[in-house]
Amino acid sequence: MEDQIHSRMAKMHEDHRGTFLSLCEASPEDSLLHAVSRYGDTMFNEVQLERFVAELNELPAEKMNSTIRKLAAAAEFAIASHGYLYFQGADSDRL
């Protein structure tokens, strides 16, 4: 059962419209949201994820789209399982 949960949580979610990345780039420079790179890989540990979730929860209601809700759920899952949340950036070779 636990393997099924991990498998479902590990599925890739694409930000096709770039709304999450645009939000990250517009966030204050000292925020963890701003640390998510469009081109490089980003990984947050359990401690960082606590702050990341807090930043997501502070967003205005109109910014809470399905991508943000899925990321918040994935972050909460990673915190509960003492894991990490990994964002794969678009490698410049793939652009």
Salt bridges, closest charged atoms under 4 A:
GLU2 OE2 - HIS6 NE2 3.30
GLU25 OE2 - ARG38 NE 2.70
GLU46 OE1 - HIS82 ND1 3.04
GLU55 OE2 - ARG51 NE 3.19
